[in-house]
Amino acid sequence: MASNPSTPAEPQDNPDAYVGLEAGQAERLARERGWSTVRSLPPGAIITMEYRFGRLNFEVRDGRVARSWKG
């Protein structure tokens, strides 16, 4: 029987720390801190709701992160 794949660990990072940062700066910082995927979205974007380990989402308004969440 095949073993279950282990879920990769996510960075021990607070998504709220990115709110207010310029979008490019926030993305660079998130990658430096170990996030494998960083997704920038406009306000009200229609997105899928599946949870992906290692992904950090940014809602970007006027070039700055207005909201940030995992998955």
CHARMM internal coordinates of N, CA and C (Angstrom, degrees):
IC EDIT
DIST 1 N 1 CA 1.4355
DIST 1 CA 1 C 1.5327
ANGL 1 N 1 CA 1 C 107.95
DIST 1 C 2 N 1.3128
ANGL 1 CA 1 C 2 N 116.07
DIHE 1 N 1 CA 1 C 2 N 136.02
DIST 2 N 2 CA 1.4618
ANGL 1 C 2 N 2 CA 121.05
DIHE 1 CA 1 C 2 N 2 CA 179.75
DIST 2 CA 2 C 1.5239
ANGL 2 N 2 CA 2 C 110.04
DIHE 1 C 2 N 2 CA 2 C -75.46
DIST 2 C 3 N 1.3024
ANGL 2 CA 2 C 3 N 115.53
DIHE 2 N 2 CA 2 C 3 N 144.16
DIST 3 N 3 CA 1.4646
ANGL 2 C 3 N 3 CA 119.30
DIHE 2 CA 2 C 3 N 3 CA 178.27
DIST 3 CA 3 C 1.5269
ANGL 3 N 3 CA 3 C 109.77
DIHE 2 C 3 N 3 CA 3 C -78.42
DIST 3 C 4 N 1.3104
ANGL 3 CA 3 C 4 N 115.19
DIHE 3 N 3 CA 3 C 4 N 155.23
DIST 4 N 4 CA 1.4557
ANGL 3 C 4 N 4 CA 120.28
DIHE 3 CA 3 C 4 N 4 CA 176.19
DIST 4 CA 4 C 1.5181
ANGL 4 N 4 CA 4 C 109.14
DIHE 3 C 4 N 4 CA 4 C -73.60
DIST 4 C 5 N 1.3224
ANGL 4 CA 4 C 5 N 117.08
DIHE 4 N 4 CA 4 C 5 N 135.91
DIST 5 N 5 CA 1.4694
ANGL 4 C 5 N 5 CA 118.22
DIHE 4 CA 4 C 5 N 5 CA 177.66
DIST 5 CA 5 C 1.5228
ANGL 5 N 5 CA 5 C 109.81
DIHE 4 C 5 N 5 CA 5 C -66.71
DIST 5 C 6 N 1.3106
ANGL 5 CA 5 C 6 N 116.07
DIHE 5 N 5 CA 5 C 6 N 143.10
DIST 6 N 6 CA 1.4616
ANGL 5 C 6 N 6 CA 119.11
DIHE 5 CA 5 C 6 N 6 CA 179.22
DIST 6 CA 6 C 1.5236
ANGL 6 N 6 CA 6 C 109.51
DIHE 5 C 6 N 6 CA 6 C -81.11
DIST 6 C 7 N 1.2985
ANGL 6 CA 6 C 7 N 115.20
DIHE 6 N 6 CA 6 C 7 N 147.15
DIST 7 N 7 CA 1.4563
ANGL 6 C 7 N 7 CA 121.26
DIHE 6 CA 6 C 7 N 7 CA 178.27
DIST 7 CA 7 C 1.5253
ANGL 7 N 7 CA 7 C 108.25
DIHE 6 C 7 N 7 CA 7 C -80.72
DIST 7 C 8 N 1.3332
ANGL 7 CA 7 C 8 N 117.11
DIHE 7 N 7 CA 7 C 8 N 130.00
DIST 8 N 8 CA 1.4695
ANGL 7 C 8 N 8 CA 118.58
DIHE 7 CA 7 C 8 N 8 CA 179.74
DIST 8 CA 8 C 1.5226
ANGL 8 N 8 CA 8 C 111.08
DIHE 7 C 8 N 8 CA 8 C -65.16
DIST 8 C 9 N 1.3050
ANGL 8 CA 8 C 9 N 115.24
DIHE 8 N 8 CA 8 C 9 N 147.11
DIST 9 N 9 CA 1.4637
ANGL 8 C 9 N 9 CA 120.47
DIHE 8 CA 8 C 9 N 9 CA 179.00
DIST 9 CA 9 C 1.5231
ANGL 9 N 9 CA 9 C 109.48
DIHE 8 C 9 N 9 CA 9 C -73.59
DIST 9 C 10 N 1.3074
ANGL 9 CA 9 C 10 N 115.58
DIHE 9 N 9 CA 9 C 10 N 142.06
DIST 10 N 10 CA 1.4556
ANGL 9 C 10 N 10 CA 120.17
DIHE 9 CA 9 C 10 N 10 CA 175.62
DIST 10 CA 10 C 1.5250
ANGL 10 N 10 CA 10 C 109.15
DIHE 9 C 10 N 10 CA 10 C -91.28
DIST 10 C 11 N 1.3263
ANGL 10 CA 10 C 11 N 117.08
DIHE 10 N 10 CA 10 C 11 N 154.37
DIST 11 N 11 CA 1.4616
ANGL 10 C 11 N 11 CA 119.23
DIHE 10 CA 10 C 11 N 11 CA 176.10
DIST 11 CA 11 C 1.5224
ANGL 11 N 11 CA 11 C 110.62
DIHE 10 C 11 N 11 CA 11 C -59.50
DIST 11 C 12 N 1.3042
ANGL 11 CA 11 C 12 N 115.83
DIHE 11 N 11 CA 11 C 12 N 144.24
DIST 12 N 12 CA 1.4640
ANGL 11 C 12 N 12 CA 121.19
DIHE 11 CA 11 C 12 N 12 CA 174.90
DIST 12 CA 12 C 1.5259
ANGL 12 N 12 CA 12 C 106.41
DIHE 11 C 12 N 12 CA 12 C -82.58
DIST 12 C 13 N 1.3202
ANGL 12 CA 12 C 13 N 114.88
DIHE 12 N 12 CA 12 C 13 N 84.24
DIST 13 N 13 CA 1.4509
ANGL 12 C 13 N 13 CA 121.84
DIHE 12 CA 12 C 13 N 13 CA -170.41
DIST 13 CA 13 C 1.5263
ANGL 13 N 13 CA 13 C 108.44
DIHE 12 C 13 N 13 CA 13 C -141.41
DIST 13 C 14 N 1.2956
ANGL 13 CA 13 C 14 N 117.75
DIHE 13 N 13 CA 13 C 14 N 144.23
DIST 14 N 14 CA 1.4572
ANGL 13 C 14 N 14 CA 122.44
DIHE 13 CA 13 C 14 N 14 CA 179.47
DIST 14 CA 14 C 1.5293
ANGL 14 N 14 CA 14 C 109.41
DIHE 13 C 14 N 14 CA 14 C -95.35
DIST 14 C 15 N 1.3220
ANGL 14 CA 14 C 15 N 118.73
DIHE 14 N 14 CA 14 C 15 N 114.03
DIST 15 N 15 CA 1.4618
ANGL 14 C 15 N 15 CA 120.43
DIHE 14 CA 14 C 15 N 15 CA -179.80
DIST 15 CA 15 C 1.5281
ANGL 15 N 15 CA 15 C 113.69
DIHE 14 C 15 N 15 CA 15 C -57.17
DIST 15 C 16 N 1.3146
ANGL 15 CA 15 C 16 N 117.91
DIHE 15 N 15 CA 15 C 16 N -29.13
DIST 16 N 16 CA 1.4644
ANGL 15 C 16 N 16 CA 120.68
DIHE 15 CA 15 C 16 N 16 CA -179.98
DIST 16 CA 16 C 1.5304
ANGL 16 N 16 CA 16 C 112.42
DIHE 15 C 16 N 16 CA 16 C -64.25
DIST 16 C 17 N 1.3211
ANGL 16 CA 16 C 17 N 117.13
DIHE 16 N 16 CA 16 C 17 N -19.65
DIST 17 N 17 CA 1.4674
ANGL 16 C 17 N 17 CA 120.61
DIHE 16 CA 16 C 17 N 17 CA -179.17
DIST 17 CA 17 C 1.5277
ANGL 17 N 17 CA 17 C 112.53
DIHE 16 C 17 N 17 CA 17 C -67.10
DIST 17 C 18 N 1.3291
ANGL 17 CA 17 C 18 N 117.58
DIHE 17 N 17 CA 17 C 18 N -15.94
DIST 18 N 18 CA 1.4615
ANGL 17 C 18 N 18 CA 121.52
DIHE 17 CA 17 C 18 N 18 CA -177.87
DIST 18 CA 18 C 1.5247
ANGL 18 N 18 CA 18 C 113.14
DIHE 17 C 18 N 18 CA 18 C -90.79
DIST 18 C 19 N 1.3250
ANGL 18 CA 18 C 19 N 116.51
DIHE 18 N 18 CA 18 C 19 N -15.81
DIST 19 N 19 CA 1.4646
ANGL 18 C 19 N 19 CA 120.54
DIHE 18 CA 18 C 19 N 19 CA -177.68
DIST 19 CA 19 C 1.5275
ANGL 19 N 19 CA 19 C 109.62
DIHE 18 C 19 N 19 CA 19 C -63.27
DIST 19 C 20 N 1.3268
ANGL 19 CA 19 C 20 N 114.78
DIHE 19 N 19 CA 19 C 20 N 129.94
DIST 20 N 20 CA 1.4614
ANGL 19 C 20 N 20 CA 121.51
DIHE 19 CA 19 C 20 N 20 CA 179.96
DIST 20 CA 20 C 1.5174
ANGL 20 N 20 CA 20 C 114.12
DIHE 19 C 20 N 20 CA 20 C 97.04
DIST 20 C 21 N 1.3404
ANGL 20 CA 20 C 21 N 117.03
DIHE 20 N 20 CA 20 C 21 N -15.70
DIST 21 N 21 CA 1.4602
ANGL 20 C 21 N 21 CA 120.10
DIHE 20 CA 20 C 21 N 21 CA 179.61
DIST 21 CA 21 C 1.5298
ANGL 21 N 21 CA 21 C 110.91
DIHE 20 C 21 N 21 CA 21 C -78.27
DIST 21 C 22 N 1.3253
ANGL 21 CA 21 C 22 N 116.11
DIHE 21 N 21 CA 21 C 22 N 153.20
DIST 22 N 22 CA 1.4579
ANGL 21 C 22 N 22 CA 121.44
DIHE 21 CA 21 C 22 N 22 CA 172.87
DIST 22 CA 22 C 1.5262
ANGL 22 N 22 CA 22 C 107.17
DIHE 21 C 22 N 22 CA 22 C -62.20
DIST 22 C 23 N 1.3230
ANGL 22 CA 22 C 23 N 118.01
DIHE 22 N 22 CA 22 C 23 N 140.20
DIST 23 N 23 CA 1.4707
ANGL 22 C 23 N 23 CA 122.47
DIHE 22 CA 22 C 23 N 23 CA -171.51
DIST 23 CA 23 C 1.5280
ANGL 23 N 23 CA 23 C 113.08
DIHE 22 C 23 N 23 CA 23 C -56.95
DIST 23 C 24 N 1.3053
ANGL 23 CA 23 C 24 N 119.03
DIHE 23 N 23 CA 23 C 24 N -45.43
DIST 24 N 24 CA 1.4638
ANGL 23 C 24 N 24 CA 121.57
DIHE 23 CA 23 C 24 N 24 CA -179.91
DIST 24 CA 24 C 1.5215
ANGL 24 N 24 CA 24 C 111.96
DIHE 23 C 24 N 24 CA 24 C -64.60
DIST 24 C 25 N 1.3121
ANGL 24 CA 24 C 25 N 116.33
DIHE 24 N 24 CA 24 C 25 N -42.05
DIST 25 N 25 CA 1.4658
ANGL 24 C 25 N 25 CA 121.11
DIHE 24 CA 24 C 25 N 25 CA 178.10
DIST 25 CA 25 C 1.5296
ANGL 25 N 25 CA 25 C 110.15
DIHE 24 C 25 N 25 CA 25 C -63.28
DIST 25 C 26 N 1.3358
ANGL 25 CA 25 C 26 N 116.73
DIHE 25 N 25 CA 25 C 26 N -42.83
DIST 26 N 26 CA 1.4631
ANGL 25 C 26 N 26 CA 121.20
DIHE 25 CA 25 C 26 N 26 CA -179.77
DIST 26 CA 26 C 1.5269
ANGL 26 N 26 CA 26 C 110.46
DIHE 25 C 26 N 26 CA 26 C -63.12
DIST 26 C 27 N 1.3277
ANGL 26 CA 26 C 27 N 117.44
DIHE 26 N 26 CA 26 C 27 N -41.84
DIST 27 N 27 CA 1.4658
ANGL 26 C 27 N 27 CA 120.56
DIHE 26 CA 26 C 27 N 27 CA 179.58
DIST 27 CA 27 C 1.5243
ANGL 27 N 27 CA 27 C 111.36
DIHE 26 C 27 N 27 CA 27 C -64.10
DIST 27 C 28 N 1.3196
ANGL 27 CA 27 C 28 N 117.22
DIHE 27 N 27 CA 27 C 28 N -44.74
DIST 28 N 28 CA 1.4774
ANGL 27 C 28 N 28 CA 120.36
DIHE 27 CA 27 C 28 N 28 CA 178.35
DIST 28 CA 28 C 1.5307
ANGL 28 N 28 CA 28 C 110.66
DIHE 27 C 28 N 28 CA 28 C -60.73
DIST 28 C 29 N 1.3183
ANGL 28 CA 28 C 29 N 116.49
DIHE 28 N 28 CA 28 C 29 N -45.38
DIST 29 N 29 CA 1.4612
ANGL 28 C 29 N 29 CA 121.33
DIHE 28 CA 28 C 29 N 29 CA -179.54
DIST 29 CA 29 C 1.5362
ANGL 29 N 29 CA 29 C 110.95
DIHE 28 C 29 N 29 CA 29 C -62.69
DIST 29 C 30 N 1.3240
ANGL 29 CA 29 C 30 N 116.85
DIHE 29 N 29 CA 29 C 30 N -42.69
DIST 30 N 30 CA 1.4670
ANGL 29 C 30 N 30 CA 120.94
DIHE 29 CA 29 C 30 N 30 CA 180.00
DIST 30 CA 30 C 1.5340
ANGL 30 N 30 CA 30 C 110.29
DIHE 29 C 30 N 30 CA 30 C -61.73
DIST 30 C 31 N 1.3092
ANGL 30 CA 30 C 31 N 117.74
DIHE 30 N 30 CA 30 C 31 N -42.30
DIST 31 N 31 CA 1.4716
ANGL 30 C 31 N 31 CA 120.62
DIHE 30 CA 30 C 31 N 31 CA 179.35
DIST 31 CA 31 C 1.5332
ANGL 31 N 31 CA 31 C 110.42
DIHE 30 C 31 N 31 CA 31 C -67.03
DIST 31 C 32 N 1.3258
ANGL 31 CA 31 C 32 N 117.26
DIHE 31 N 31 CA 31 C 32 N -39.38
DIST 32 N 32 CA 1.4680
ANGL 31 C 32 N 32 CA 120.54
DIHE 31 CA 31 C 32 N 32 CA 176.69
DIST 32 CA 32 C 1.5172
ANGL 32 N 32 CA 32 C 111.37
DIHE 31 C 32 N 32 CA 32 C -61.58
DIST 32 C 33 N 1.3207
ANGL 32 CA 32 C 33 N 116.68
DIHE 32 N 32 CA 32 C 33 N -33.05
DIST 33 N 33 CA 1.4702
ANGL 32 C 33 N 33 CA 121.70
DIHE 32 CA 32 C 33 N 33 CA -178.60
DIST 33 CA 33 C 1.5234
ANGL 33 N 33 CA 33 C 113.05
DIHE 32 C 33 N 33 CA 33 C -84.69
DIST 33 C 34 N 1.3432
ANGL 33 CA 33 C 34 N 116.74
DIHE 33 N 33 CA 33 C 34 N 0.48
DIST 34 N 34 CA 1.4549
ANGL 33 C 34 N 34 CA 119.78
DIHE 33 CA 33 C 34 N 34 CA 171.88
DIST 34 CA 34 C 1.5120
ANGL 34 N 34 CA 34 C 118.11
DIHE 33 C 34 N 34 CA 34 C 106.55
DIST 34 C 35 N 1.3373
ANGL 34 CA 34 C 35 N 118.78
DIHE 34 N 34 CA 34 C 35 N 4.63
DIST 35 N 35 CA 1.4584
ANGL 34 C 35 N 35 CA 119.81
DIHE 34 CA 34 C 35 N 35 CA 177.39
DIST 35 CA 35 C 1.5274
ANGL 35 N 35 CA 35 C 108.45
DIHE 34 C 35 N 35 CA 35 C -73.10
DIST 35 C 36 N 1.3216
ANGL 35 CA 35 C 36 N 116.92
DIHE 35 N 35 CA 35 C 36 N 126.81
DIST 36 N 36 CA 1.4644
ANGL 35 C 36 N 36 CA 120.28
DIHE 35 CA 35 C 36 N 36 CA -177.37
DIST 36 CA 36 C 1.5198
ANGL 36 N 36 CA 36 C 111.93
DIHE 35 C 36 N 36 CA 36 C -79.11
DIST 36 C 37 N 1.3192
ANGL 36 CA 36 C 37 N 117.85
DIHE 36 N 36 CA 36 C 37 N -28.83
DIST 37 N 37 CA 1.4592
ANGL 36 C 37 N 37 CA 121.87
DIHE 36 CA 36 C 37 N 37 CA 178.70
DIST 37 CA 37 C 1.5197
ANGL 37 N 37 CA 37 C 108.63
DIHE 36 C 37 N 37 CA 37 C -132.61
DIST 37 C 38 N 1.3221
ANGL 37 CA 37 C 38 N 115.66
DIHE 37 N 37 CA 37 C 38 N 132.28
DIST 38 N 38 CA 1.4613
ANGL 37 C 38 N 38 CA 121.50
DIHE 37 CA 37 C 38 N 38 CA 176.32
DIST 38 CA 38 C 1.5290
ANGL 38 N 38 CA 38 C 106.45
DIHE 37 C 38 N 38 CA 38 C -125.84
DIST 38 C 39 N 1.3174
ANGL 38 CA 38 C 39 N 115.73
DIHE 38 N 38 CA 38 C 39 N 125.69
DIST 39 N 39 CA 1.4645
ANGL 38 C 39 N 39 CA 120.49
DIHE 38 CA 38 C 39 N 39 CA -175.37
DIST 39 CA 39 C 1.5173
ANGL 39 N 39 CA 39 C 109.14
DIHE 38 C 39 N 39 CA 39 C -120.81
DIST 39 C 40 N 1.3407
ANGL 39 CA 39 C 40 N 116.45
DIHE 39 N 39 CA 39 C 40 N 120.99
DIST 40 N 40 CA 1.4685
ANGL 39 C 40 N 40 CA 122.36
DIHE 39 CA 39 C 40 N 40 CA 176.70
DIST 40 CA 40 C 1.5194
ANGL 40 N 40 CA 40 C 108.52
DIHE 39 C 40 N 40 CA 40 C -100.08
DIST 40 C 41 N 1.3207
ANGL 40 CA 40 C 41 N 115.44
DIHE 40 N 40 CA 40 C 41 N 130.35
DIST 41 N 41 CA 1.4618
ANGL 40 C 41 N 41 CA 121.23
DIHE 40 CA 40 C 41 N 41 CA -175.11
DIST 41 CA 41 C 1.5177
ANGL 41 N 41 CA 41 C 110.68
DIHE 40 C 41 N 41 CA 41 C -130.19
DIST 41 C 42 N 1.3310
ANGL 41 CA 41 C 42 N 117.31
DIHE 41 N 41 CA 41 C 42 N 145.50
DIST 42 N 42 CA 1.4620
ANGL 41 C 42 N 42 CA 119.16
DIHE 41 CA 41 C 42 N 42 CA 173.73
DIST 42 CA 42 C 1.5262
ANGL 42 N 42 CA 42 C 110.11
DIHE 41 C 42 N 42 CA 42 C -76.68
DIST 42 C 43 N 1.3299
ANGL 42 CA 42 C 43 N 117.82
DIHE 42 N 42 CA 42 C 43 N 159.86
DIST 43 N 43 CA 1.4661
ANGL 42 C 43 N 43 CA 120.15
DIHE 42 CA 42 C 43 N 43 CA 178.32
DIST 43 CA 43 C 1.5299
ANGL 43 N 43 CA 43 C 110.79
DIHE 42 C 43 N 43 CA 43 C -56.80
DIST 43 C 44 N 1.3196
ANGL 43 CA 43 C 44 N 116.18
DIHE 43 N 43 CA 43 C 44 N 136.75
DIST 44 N 44 CA 1.4541
ANGL 43 C 44 N 44 CA 121.28
DIHE 43 CA 43 C 44 N 44 CA 176.71
DIST 44 CA 44 C 1.5138
ANGL 44 N 44 CA 44 C 115.80
DIHE 43 C 44 N 44 CA 44 C 75.93
DIST 44 C 45 N 1.3291
ANGL 44 CA 44 C 45 N 117.23
DIHE 44 N 44 CA 44 C 45 N 10.43
DIST 45 N 45 CA 1.4657
ANGL 44 C 45 N 45 CA 120.03
DIHE 44 CA 44 C 45 N 45 CA -179.82
DIST 45 CA 45 C 1.5225
ANGL 45 N 45 CA 45 C 110.45
DIHE 44 C 45 N 45 CA 45 C -62.30
DIST 45 C 46 N 1.3146
ANGL 45 CA 45 C 46 N 115.51
DIHE 45 N 45 CA 45 C 46 N 142.89
DIST 46 N 46 CA 1.4577
ANGL 45 C 46 N 46 CA 120.88
DIHE 45 CA 45 C 46 N 46 CA 176.30
DIST 46 CA 46 C 1.5230
ANGL 46 N 46 CA 46 C 106.72
DIHE 45 C 46 N 46 CA 46 C -87.73
DIST 46 C 47 N 1.3399
ANGL 46 CA 46 C 47 N 115.91
DIHE 46 N 46 CA 46 C 47 N 120.76
DIST 47 N 47 CA 1.4661
ANGL 46 C 47 N 47 CA 120.50
DIHE 46 CA 46 C 47 N 47 CA -177.26
DIST 47 CA 47 C 1.5179
ANGL 47 N 47 CA 47 C 109.91
DIHE 46 C 47 N 47 CA 47 C -132.87
DIST 47 C 48 N 1.3135
ANGL 47 CA 47 C 48 N 115.27
DIHE 47 N 47 CA 47 C 48 N 160.52
DIST 48 N 48 CA 1.4582
ANGL 47 C 48 N 48 CA 119.57
DIHE 47 CA 47 C 48 N 48 CA 173.89
DIST 48 CA 48 C 1.5250
ANGL 48 N 48 CA 48 C 108.02
DIHE 47 C 48 N 48 CA 48 C -75.32
DIST 48 C 49 N 1.3019
ANGL 48 CA 48 C 49 N 116.64
DIHE 48 N 48 CA 48 C 49 N 155.42
DIST 49 N 49 CA 1.4573
ANGL 48 C 49 N 49 CA 120.72
DIHE 48 CA 48 C 49 N 49 CA -174.17
DIST 49 CA 49 C 1.5313
ANGL 49 N 49 CA 49 C 113.49
DIHE 48 C 49 N 49 CA 49 C -106.16
DIST 49 C 50 N 1.3308
ANGL 49 CA 49 C 50 N 117.86
DIHE 49 N 49 CA 49 C 50 N 9.85
DIST 50 N 50 CA 1.4591
ANGL 49 C 50 N 50 CA 117.84
DIHE 49 CA 49 C 50 N 50 CA 178.93
DIST 50 CA 50 C 1.5293
ANGL 50 N 50 CA 50 C 109.50
DIHE 49 C 50 N 50 CA 50 C -67.30
DIST 50 C 51 N 1.3139
ANGL 50 CA 50 C 51 N 115.03
DIHE 50 N 50 CA 50 C 51 N 145.74
DIST 51 N 51 CA 1.4661
ANGL 50 C 51 N 51 CA 120.66
DIHE 50 CA 50 C 51 N 51 CA -179.83
DIST 51 CA 51 C 1.5168
ANGL 51 N 51 CA 51 C 108.33
DIHE 50 C 51 N 51 CA 51 C -89.50
DIST 51 C 52 N 1.3244
ANGL 51 CA 51 C 52 N 117.15
DIHE 51 N 51 CA 51 C 52 N 127.05
DIST 52 N 52 CA 1.4585
ANGL 51 C 52 N 52 CA 121.36
DIHE 51 CA 51 C 52 N 52 CA 177.80
DIST 52 CA 52 C 1.5209
ANGL 52 N 52 CA 52 C 108.43
DIHE 51 C 52 N 52 CA 52 C -120.33
DIST 52 C 53 N 1.3279
ANGL 52 CA 52 C 53 N 115.24
DIHE 52 N 52 CA 52 C 53 N 118.71
DIST 53 N 53 CA 1.4586
ANGL 52 C 53 N 53 CA 120.22
DIHE 52 CA 52 C 53 N 53 CA 178.11
DIST 53 CA 53 C 1.5230
ANGL 53 N 53 CA 53 C 109.33
DIHE 52 C 53 N 53 CA 53 C -60.74
DIST 53 C 54 N 1.3129
ANGL 53 CA 53 C 54 N 115.87
DIHE 53 N 53 CA 53 C 54 N 139.44
DIST 54 N 54 CA 1.4571
ANGL 53 C 54 N 54 CA 121.07
DIHE 53 CA 53 C 54 N 54 CA 177.02
DIST 54 CA 54 C 1.5104
ANGL 54 N 54 CA 54 C 114.41
DIHE 53 C 54 N 54 CA 54 C 84.37
DIST 54 C 55 N 1.3442
ANGL 54 CA 54 C 55 N 117.54
DIHE 54 N 54 CA 54 C 55 N 4.08
DIST 55 N 55 CA 1.4630
ANGL 54 C 55 N 55 CA 119.86
DIHE 54 CA 54 C 55 N 55 CA 179.76
DIST 55 CA 55 C 1.5251
ANGL 55 N 55 CA 55 C 109.89
DIHE 54 C 55 N 55 CA 55 C -105.43
DIST 55 C 56 N 1.3180
ANGL 55 CA 55 C 56 N 115.23
DIHE 55 N 55 CA 55 C 56 N 135.84
DIST 56 N 56 CA 1.4551
ANGL 55 C 56 N 56 CA 122.38
DIHE 55 CA 55 C 56 N 56 CA 175.22
DIST 56 CA 56 C 1.5280
ANGL 56 N 56 CA 56 C 107.50
DIHE 55 C 56 N 56 CA 56 C -118.96
DIST 56 C 57 N 1.3183
ANGL 56 CA 56 C 57 N 116.01
DIHE 56 N 56 CA 56 C 57 N 129.92
DIST 57 N 57 CA 1.4640
ANGL 56 C 57 N 57 CA 122.21
DIHE 56 CA 56 C 57 N 57 CA -178.58
DIST 57 CA 57 C 1.5191
ANGL 57 N 57 CA 57 C 110.24
DIHE 56 C 57 N 57 CA 57 C -106.52
DIST 57 C 58 N 1.3190
ANGL 57 CA 57 C 58 N 115.67
DIHE 57 N 57 CA 57 C 58 N 139.34
DIST 58 N 58 CA 1.4573
ANGL 57 C 58 N 58 CA 122.06
DIHE 57 CA 57 C 58 N 58 CA 175.27
DIST 58 CA 58 C 1.5194
ANGL 58 N 58 CA 58 C 109.04
DIHE 57 C 58 N 58 CA 58 C -122.05
DIST 58 C 59 N 1.3193
ANGL 58 CA 58 C 59 N 116.96
DIHE 58 N 58 CA 58 C 59 N 131.51
DIST 59 N 59 CA 1.4620
ANGL 58 C 59 N 59 CA 121.03
DIHE 58 CA 58 C 59 N 59 CA 166.52
DIST 59 CA 59 C 1.5216
ANGL 59 N 59 CA 59 C 105.07
DIHE 58 C 59 N 59 CA 59 C -94.79
DIST 59 C 60 N 1.3220
ANGL 59 CA 59 C 60 N 116.14
DIHE 59 N 59 CA 59 C 60 N 120.68
DIST 60 N 60 CA 1.4639
ANGL 59 C 60 N 60 CA 121.36
DIHE 59 CA 59 C 60 N 60 CA -173.23
DIST 60 CA 60 C 1.5233
ANGL 60 N 60 CA 60 C 109.99
DIHE 59 C 60 N 60 CA 60 C -110.68
DIST 60 C 61 N 1.3311
ANGL 60 CA 60 C 61 N 115.65
DIHE 60 N 60 CA 60 C 61 N 125.37
DIST 61 N 61 CA 1.4646
ANGL 60 C 61 N 61 CA 122.90
DIHE 60 CA 60 C 61 N 61 CA 175.36
DIST 61 CA 61 C 1.5172
ANGL 61 N 61 CA 61 C 108.36
DIHE 60 C 61 N 61 CA 61 C -124.57
DIST 61 C 62 N 1.2998
ANGL 61 CA 61 C 62 N 116.49
DIHE 61 N 61 CA 61 C 62 N 128.75
DIST 62 N 62 CA 1.4712
ANGL 61 C 62 N 62 CA 122.01
DIHE 61 CA 61 C 62 N 62 CA 178.07
DIST 62 CA 62 C 1.5236
ANGL 62 N 62 CA 62 C 111.95
DIHE 61 C 62 N 62 CA 62 C 51.86
DIST 62 C 63 N 1.3453
ANGL 62 CA 62 C 63 N 116.42
DIHE 62 N 62 CA 62 C 63 N 37.50
DIST 63 N 63 CA 1.4585
ANGL 62 C 63 N 63 CA 121.20
DIHE 62 CA 62 C 63 N 63 CA 175.17
DIST 63 CA 63 C 1.5210
ANGL 63 N 63 CA 63 C 115.44
DIHE 62 C 63 N 63 CA 63 C 82.10
DIST 63 C 64 N 1.3295
ANGL 63 CA 63 C 64 N 117.25
DIHE 63 N 63 CA 63 C 64 N 2.57
DIST 64 N 64 CA 1.4662
ANGL 63 C 64 N 64 CA 121.01
DIHE 63 CA 63 C 64 N 64 CA -179.07
DIST 64 CA 64 C 1.5221
ANGL 64 N 64 CA 64 C 110.21
DIHE 63 C 64 N 64 CA 64 C -124.77
DIST 64 C 65 N 1.3263
ANGL 64 CA 64 C 65 N 114.98
DIHE 64 N 64 CA 64 C 65 N 151.19
DIST 65 N 65 CA 1.4636
ANGL 64 C 65 N 65 CA 121.24
DIHE 64 CA 64 C 65 N 65 CA 179.05
DIST 65 CA 65 C 1.5309
ANGL 65 N 65 CA 65 C 108.36
DIHE 64 C 65 N 65 CA 65 C -72.87
DIST 65 C 66 N 1.3367
ANGL 65 CA 65 C 66 N 115.48
DIHE 65 N 65 CA 65 C 66 N 119.52
DIST 66 N 66 CA 1.4634
ANGL 65 C 66 N 66 CA 120.94
DIHE 65 CA 65 C 66 N 66 CA 179.48
DIST 66 CA 66 C 1.5308
ANGL 66 N 66 CA 66 C 110.83
DIHE 65 C 66 N 66 CA 66 C -97.68
DIST 66 C 67 N 1.3363
ANGL 66 CA 66 C 67 N 115.78
DIHE 66 N 66 CA 66 C 67 N -25.00
DIST 67 N 67 CA 1.4744
ANGL 66 C 67 N 67 CA 121.62
DIHE 66 CA 66 C 67 N 67 CA -178.08
DIST 67 CA 67 C 1.5121
ANGL 67 N 67 CA 67 C 107.33
DIHE 66 C 67 N 67 CA 67 C -155.19
DIST 67 C 68 N 1.3216
ANGL 67 CA 67 C 68 N 116.48
DIHE 67 N 67 CA 67 C 68 N 148.45
DIST 68 N 68 CA 1.4541
ANGL 67 C 68 N 68 CA 121.41
DIHE 67 CA 67 C 68 N 68 CA 179.69
DIST 68 CA 68 C 1.5212
ANGL 68 N 68 CA 68 C 109.05
DIHE 67 C 68 N 68 CA 68 C -144.30
DIST 68 C 69 N 1.3530
ANGL 68 CA 68 C 69 N 116.31
DIHE 68 N 68 CA 68 C 69 N 139.58
DIST 69 N 69 CA 1.4660
ANGL 68 C 69 N 69 CA 120.30
DIHE 68 CA 68 C 69 N 69 CA 178.87
DIST 69 CA 69 C 1.5146
ANGL 69 N 69 CA 69 C 110.62
DIHE 68 C 69 N 69 CA 69 C -154.15
DIST 69 C 70 N 1.3238
ANGL 69 CA 69 C 70 N 114.71
DIHE 69 N 69 CA 69 C 70 N 156.23
DIST 70 N 70 CA 1.4665
ANGL 69 C 70 N 70 CA 121.49
DIHE 69 CA 69 C 70 N 70 CA 179.82
DIST 70 CA 70 C 1.5209
ANGL 70 N 70 CA 70 C 110.52
DIHE 69 C 70 N 70 CA 70 C -79.47
DIST 70 C 71 N 1.3141
ANGL 70 CA 70 C 71 N 114.81
DIHE 70 N 70 CA 70 C 71 N 155.78
DIST 71 N 71 CA 1.4507
ANGL 70 C 71 N 71 CA 121.89
DIHE 70 CA 70 C 71 N 71 CA 168.64
DIST 71 CA 71 C 1.4670
ANGL 71 N 71 CA 71 C 115.03
DIHE 70 C 71 N 71 CA 71 C 99.50
END
COOR INIT
IC SEED 1 N 1 CA 1 C
IC BUILD
